[in-house]
Amino acid sequence: MSDAVLSQEEINALLNGSLGGGSSSIADASPAPSSVPPAAPMPSSAGSAANFTEEDINQLTEVAKLALGATSSVVQMFVNQQNAEIALEQVRVISYSDLVRECASDEYLVLKIAYIEGFDGLTYLVLKKSTVAIIGDLAMGGSGLNVEFQEMHISANQEMLNQMMGKTTTSLAEIFKKRVDISPPTPEMINFSKGTPADMPDFHEGADFLRIGYNLKLGDVAITEMIQLYPADFALLMAHELNKPAKEPPKPQVAPPPPNAGMPPMMDPMQQQPIPGQIPGQMPGMMPNMGMPMPGQMPGMMPNMGMPMPGQMPGMMPNMGMPMPGQMPNMFQGSPAEFGMLQMPGGIGLQSNIDLLLDVPLEITVELGRTRMLIKDVLELGIGSVVELNKLAGESVEVFVNNKLIAKGEVVVIDENFAVRITNIINPQDRLQAL
């Protein structure tokens, strides 16, 4: 046995496996030989790749992990393998020349996907031709073993990847706090060793990509790799959006004006001009002849108090609605009071709203299972045909309310009628949100 010590690069190569992303069977899923070059996390190519920071890579890696979401369930449904799954393997920046060198040994299915809302850019999903054949055969009910590639396999892969990207855009919308939507994917078989694709403008010499590698396990049939490519400029744009502040800083509040703002300054009463007919020394704003009675008026009484003036309501003093000439305006005006909005204690408003809905009928559906069939198999169905579902005998059924999952249970029989005994139920808050 040799006493040679493995270098760190050779250890990394053994851990990472092949960079080419080829598919292999479970039995052949052994570590790659140490001669395979290690996967460099950041290539030294010039251009956009140099603009990526370690923080950008880490943030985009977390986005890729979160965006996976429920995509494993999509893979399980299409390949009819309950233990099928997809997991993030590696995120790194790669140049187009390195991509061609890694993928030169085989032909690949490349799906071009355009973002039509939320972002302005393209992303590409890449699968090896042999992987496309396995997925297509499994989707059509085959075993996935010793499969030869057929054109119809492309459609099956296109539909699976389209649904996976639909799940991914939902996760991206939650991460970036905005609506995100994509166009249907455009497939094309590409041999990178024969030149750049004509219909994919991002594939050219000098281009850089953010390469996201996913470990794709197709049940007990094969383990392979799916690659997602983001043009470097588009990936940097997404990273910069993650660094934007979540909320705009609050605008400074303007202090309310003082109560007497805009009002004339208080004047010395003795400096104001007396009202015509007013006794010298009389306070401005006082009615004339307040000091001495008018002829026929009893001392101490105001003039014309006995009978109203023309156009005046009986019992009202003249000029009570508007100030007399030279009279000072009301100096005791203030700004209107401001009160905060009243808030009910937590839970009271919610409970009262729920009480109003307690008599509303809802549609409850129990799902025994699902399956996928080819159109030709559906047309061949007849009386006595057996449709195999995707659930095992005795497995829990799912209970939906208005097409929202709220519980799981087991089928029982009560007085010759089917019923469901609840065995697992989601928490009340999630049930309210589902309704």
Summary of the structure (lengths in Angstrom):
residues: 435
radius of gyration: 40.0
end to end distance: 67.1
largest distance: 139.3
contacts: 1019
relative contact order: 0.10
helix: 28%
strand: 20%
